[in-house]
Amino acid sequence: MSNKHYFGSREQLSELQTNYANEMQSVFKSLSRGLIGSKTKNISIKKYYQLCAAKLNEKDMESVMAKAKNNELTEIKLNYTKKTLNHYKDRQDKTEKEMISLQEQNIQLYQNLKEMKQENALYKEGVKSLAKYYEVSEDRIIDIINYSHKNNKELENEREL
C-alpha cells in the first residue's frame, strides 16, 4: 500500500513533520524536531522488551556489587576524614586561643618584672641610705628587714586562725 496520495513525496512528508513539530513546540517547549534526513532505524518492540527483560549475568552482578561496596567504603572513609579534620580544626582553634592567652600573660609578667626591677633599685637605694645614716653595714640592714618581714607574716597567720 502506498500513502503517496495522502502525503505526497518524501520532501512533502518531511515538511508536514516539521510543521507539526513547530506547532507542538509552541505548546510543549521541551519537545524538539528529530533530525531531518536521519538514517536512524528504530528497534523492534520485541527487541526492546527483550532488552528490558534481560537479566544481568553473575559477573556483571558481582562487578556492580563490588562497585557499590567500594562507593560505600569511600563514603565511610570520607566521613571519618571529615570528622578528623574538624577535630584538628577545633584543636587548632583552642591552641590559638591558648597561645593568645599565654602571650597576654607573658606581657603582664614582663610588666610586673619591670616594676619589680624598679622597686628593687629603690630598695637597694634605701638600704644604702639607711646603712650610711646609721653607720651600719648594708648586710646587717637587710637581715633586720628580713627578720621584720618574717615576724609580720607570722602575725598575719595568727590573726587568720
VOPAGU-2260 file (C-alpha; in pm, 1 decimal, decimal comma):
REM VOPAGU-2260
SITE   aa  ch    i         X         Y         Z
SITE  MET   A    0       0,0       0,0       0,0
SITE  SER   A    1     120,0     341,9     -84,2
SITE  ASN   A    2      28,4     660,3     105,1
SITE  LYS   A    3     154,5     895,4    -165,6
SITE  HIS   A    4    -189,1    1026,0    -241,4
SITE  TYR   A    5    -223,6    1129,3     131,2
SITE  PHE   A    6     125,0    1271,1     199,4
SITE  GLY   A    7     284,2    1327,9    -140,7
SITE  SER   A    8     661,3    1289,5    -188,5
SITE  ARG   A    9     927,5    1238,6      83,8
SITE  GLU   A   10    1001,5    1610,8      88,8
SITE  GLN   A   11     634,3    1694,5     140,0
SITE  LEU   A   12     613,3    1438,2     426,0
SITE  SER   A   13     924,0    1587,5     587,9
SITE  GLU   A   14     771,5    1936,1     560,0
SITE  LEU   A   15     448,9    1812,5     725,2
SITE  GLN   A   16     653,2    1663,3    1011,0
SITE  THR   A   17     846,8    1989,9    1056,2
SITE  ASN   A   18     525,2    2195,4    1062,5
SITE  TYR   A   19     371,5    1954,7    1313,3
SITE  ALA   A   20     685,9    1974,0    1535,5
SITE  ASN   A   21     677,4    2355,9    1526,3
SITE  GLU   A   22     311,1    2365,2    1630,3
SITE  MET   A   23     372,7    2116,0    1912,4
SITE  GLN   A   24     679,4    2305,7    2029,2
SITE  SER   A   25     475,6    2623,9    2071,0
SITE  VAL   A   26     266,8    2436,6    2331,7
SITE  PHE   A   27     529,4    2195,7    2472,2
SITE  LYS   A   28     855,6    2389,8    2492,6
SITE  SER   A   29    1073,8    2087,7    2575,3
SITE  LEU   A   30     983,9    1898,0    2256,8
SITE  SER   A   31    1216,2    1921,1    1959,3
SITE  ARG   A   32    1205,4    1800,4    1599,1
SITE  GLY   A   33    1404,1    1492,5    1514,9
SITE  LEU   A   34    1697,5    1509,4    1276,8
SITE  ILE   A   35    1585,6    1579,0     920,9
SITE  GLY   A   36    1700,5    1308,9     680,7
SITE  SER   A   37    1836,2    1083,3     955,9
SITE  LYS   A   38    1905,2     722,1     858,0
SITE  THR   A   39    1844,7     600,3    1214,4
SITE  LYS   A   40    1645,3     279,6    1240,8
SITE  ASN   A   41    1413,8     206,2    1528,6
SITE  ILE   A   42    1446,8    -123,2    1711,2
SITE  SER   A   43    1151,9    -356,1    1708,3
SITE  ILE   A   44     917,2    -372,0    2005,4
SITE  LYS   A   45    1011,3    -736,2    2053,4
SITE  LYS   A   46    1383,0    -647,0    2076,6
SITE  TYR   A   47    1308,0    -358,5    2316,0
SITE  TYR   A   48    1120,8    -583,9    2556,6
SITE  GLN   A   49    1396,1    -845,4    2531,7
SITE  LEU   A   50    1649,4    -584,6    2638,2
SITE  CYS   A   51    1427,1    -468,1    2925,6
SITE  ALA   A   52    1371,5    -822,1    3048,6
SITE  ALA   A   53    1735,8    -932,4    3009,2
SITE  LYS   A   54    1894,5   -1026,4    3341,1
SITE  LEU   A   55    2246,5    -934,0    3435,4
SITE  ASN   A   56    2480,5   -1230,4    3429,5
SITE  GLU   A   57    2665,5   -1321,3    3752,1
SITE  LYS   A   58    2991,2   -1148,1    3655,8
SITE  ASP   A   59    2808,7    -824,0    3583,7
SITE  MET   A   60    2620,0    -855,5    3913,7
SITE  GLU   A   61    2945,0    -911,7    4107,2
SITE  SER   A   62    3101,5    -614,3    3931,7
SITE  VAL   A   63    2804,9    -391,3    4019,7
SITE  MET   A   64    2811,9    -511,3    4383,7
SITE  ALA   A   65    3188,5    -454,4    4409,6
SITE  LYS   A   66    3148,9    -100,2    4277,0
SITE  ALA   A   67    2863,0     -32,9    4519,5
SITE  LYS   A   68    3069,1    -161,7    4813,7
SITE  ASN   A   69    3366,0      45,0    4701,9
SITE  ASN   A   70    3147,7     356,1    4683,8
SITE  GLU   A   71    3006,1     281,3    5029,8
SITE  LEU   A   72    3354,7     232,7    5176,4
SITE  THR   A   73    3473,0     551,7    5011,7
SITE  GLU   A   74    3178,6     737,9    5165,6
SITE  ILE   A   75    3260,9     598,0    5511,6
SITE  LYS   A   76    3627,9     693,3    5474,1
SITE  LEU   A   77    3526,9    1040,2    5360,9
SITE  ASN   A   78    3305,1    1086,8    5667,7
SITE  TYR   A   79    3586,2     974,4    5901,1
SITE  THR   A   80    3827,4    1208,2    5726,9
SITE  LYS   A   81    3583,2    1498,9    5768,4
SITE  LYS   A   82    3547,1    1419,4    6140,5
SITE  THR   A   83    3925,0    1403,5    6182,2
SITE  LEU   A   84    3974,2    1734,7    6000,6
SITE  ASN   A   85    3704,8    1900,4    6214,6
SITE  HIS   A   86    3872,0    1763,2    6529,1
SITE  TYR   A   87    4208,6    1906,8    6425,5
SITE  LYS   A   88    4046,9    2239,0    6332,7
SITE  ASP   A   89    3882,3    2261,6    6676,1
SITE  ARG   A   90    4209,9    2167,7    6838,8
SITE  GLN   A   91    4395,3    2432,6    6638,5
SITE  ASP   A   92    4137,1    2695,9    6738,3
SITE  LYS   A   93    4184,6    2603,0    7106,2
SITE  THR   A   94    4562,2    2611,8    7065,8
SITE  GLU   A   95    4545,2    2956,5    6904,8
SITE  LYS   A   96    4326,4    3084,8    7190,3
SITE  GLU   A   97    4567,5    2938,9    7445,6
SITE  MET   A   98    4861,0    3098,9    7262,5
SITE  ILE   A   99    4690,5    3438,9    7269,3
SITE  SER   A  100    4619,2    3394,2    7640,0
SITE  LEU   A  101    4981,9    3297,4    7706,3
SITE  GLN   A  102    5104,3    3599,4    7511,6
SITE  GLU   A  103    4883,2    3826,1    7722,3
SITE  GLN   A  104    5013,7    3661,0    8041,7
SITE  ASN   A  105    5369,4    3699,4    7914,1
SITE  ILE   A  106    5315,4    4072,2    7855,9
SITE  GLN   A  107    5169,4    4109,7    8206,4
SITE  LEU   A  108    5461,0    3918,4    8361,5
SITE  TYR   A  109    5709,6    4132,6    8170,7
SITE  GLN   A  110    5543,8    4449,0    8302,9
SITE  ASN   A  111    5548,3    4305,9    8656,9
SITE  LEU   A  112    5918,5    4224,0    8618,2
SITE  LYS   A  113    5993,8    4582,4    8508,8
SITE  GLU   A  114    5806,2    4716,7    8812,6
SITE  MET   A  115    5989,3    4475,6    9042,6
SITE  LYS   A  116    6326,4    4582,3    8899,2
SITE  GLN   A  117    6235,6    4945,0    8967,1
SITE  GLU   A  118    6124,1    4858,6    9321,5
SITE  ASN   A  119    6443,0    4656,2    9373,8
SITE  ALA   A  120    6654,0    4953,9    9265,3
SITE  LEU   A  121    6462,5    5176,8    9511,1
SITE  TYR   A  122    6502,7    4911,4    9781,3
SITE  LYS   A  123    6879,8    4899,6    9727,8
SITE  GLU   A  124    6899,1    5280,1    9741,9
SITE  GLY   A  125    6700,2    5274,5   10065,2
SITE  VAL   A  126    6928,5    5012,9   10218,7
SITE  LYS   A  127    7235,9    5215,0   10120,5
SITE  SER   A  128    7084,9    5530,9   10267,5
SITE  LEU   A  129    6994,4    5355,1   10593,6
SITE  ALA   A  130    7339,6    5195,1   10619,1
SITE  LYS   A  131    7503,6    5530,9   10566,6
SITE  TYR   A  132    7270,9    5714,0   10807,2
SITE  TYR   A  133    7303,0    5460,0   11093,5
SITE  GLU   A  134    7661,3    5371,3   11008,5
SITE  VAL   A  135    7580,9    5001,4   10984,2
SITE  SER   A  136    7671,4    4754,2   10707,4
SITE  GLU   A  137    7418,9    4701,5   10430,8
SITE  ASP   A  138    7405,8    4326,6   10508,2
SITE  ARG   A  139    7300,9    4398,9   10867,0
SITE  ILE   A  140    7013,8    4621,4   10748,1
SITE  ILE   A  141    6896,8    4353,2   10502,4
SITE  ASP   A  142    6898,2    4096,7   10789,5
SITE  ILE   A  143    6686,6    4331,0   11002,9
SITE  ILE   A  144    6437,1    4388,5   10718,9
SITE  ASN   A  145    6409,0    4012,2   10654,1
SITE  TYR   A  146    6357,3    3946,2   11026,5
SITE  SER   A  147    6078,1    4204,9   11049,0
SITE  HIS   A  148    5921,3    4069,2   10730,0
SITE  LYS   A  149    5922,1    3718,4   10876,9
SITE  ASN   A  150    5761,2    3837,5   11201,2
SITE  ASN   A  151    5493,2    4026,1   11006,5
SITE  LYS   A  152    5395,2    3708,7   10820,5
SITE  GLU   A  153    5375,6    3510,4   11143,9
SITE  LEU   A  154    5149,1    3775,3   11297,1
SITE  GLU   A  155    4922,0    3772,2   10990,4
SITE  ASN   A  156    4895,4    3391,2   11008,3
SITE  GLU   A  157    4799,3    3406,2   11378,5
SITE  ARG   A  158    4528,5    3662,1   11305,5
SITE  GLU   A  159    4377,4    3442,2   11035,1
SITE  LEU   A  160    4341,8    3148,3   11275,1
